[in-house]
Amino acid sequence: MRKVFYKYHGTGNDFIVFDDRENSFSEKNEKLIEKLCHRRFGIGADGILLLRNENNFDFRMIYVNSDGKPSSMCGNGARCISRFASDIGAVKKNEISFIAVDGSHDAVITNLTVKVKMSDVDHIEKNTDHFFLDTGSPHYVKFESNVNNTDVFHEGKKIRNSDRFLNEGTNVNFVEQLPDGIFVRTYERGVEDETLSCGTGVTASALVCAMQSDAPAQGKINVRTPGGQLSVHYKKNNQMFTDVWLEGPAEFVFKGEIEL
């Protein structure tokens, strides 16, 4: 069977996207998804996105990591599939709602950016040298003085496979405070490597920064990643964060066909 696919990326976090409104692609085909995402033997991507119909929503988003295993929420994937839905005419408005593995989300699509509403966060665990929180996916956040010099792969892998996180895994973010925001590099579980950007990781890092600093009760934090620039909007009340939005570019790369 030949299948049309699309390639999108959000600040370097790249995805193979299928219009699966006819339910012809199985997200449980682990070996196929792993092969498609392989950067030498397949198309190459950090994960697969499936656009499906859903009653009372504009669409359902299915996301699977490049290892072929089901994943938790993907912030950049959510922004990319929202752009995709608009590009193919599956939605014909700028303000949309969709459902993902962690529940319902809103999105606002403009010519330059896609802005997705993320889950509320009601607790941030503070430890001696790091923070831990869930922004739709679990995130370990550690501040460093010079993130460019951090060995993200080896340090992130060590933390992700530590006793606490070995079974469920965690994403690991190394964060550097900048004069105009923060710089974040992320080791992603499921990809098991550093990615150029991680939407839920950017969100987690920004919220920790807002909690730690004298940031206003309502504001925006600019976030630089190796793949580009994002921003996180929020409202906070101590450790409670609501009205959290992840904003940044989501771009079409190319379209092709592949024999499945």
Buried (B, 14 or more C-beta within 10 A) or exposed (E): EEBEBBBBBBBBBBBBBBBBBEEEBEBEBBEBBBBBBEEEEBBBBBBBBBBBEBEEBBBBBBBBBBBBBBBBBBBBBBBBBBBBBBBBEBBEEEEBBBBBBBEEBBBBBEEEBBBBBBBEBEEBEEEEEBBBBBBBBBBBBBBBEEBEEBEBEEBBBEBBBEEEBEEEBBBBBBBBBEEEBBBBBBBBBBBBBBBBBBBBBBBBBBBBBBBBEEBEEEEBBBBBBBBBBBBBBBBBEEBEBBEBBBBBBBBBEEEEEEEB
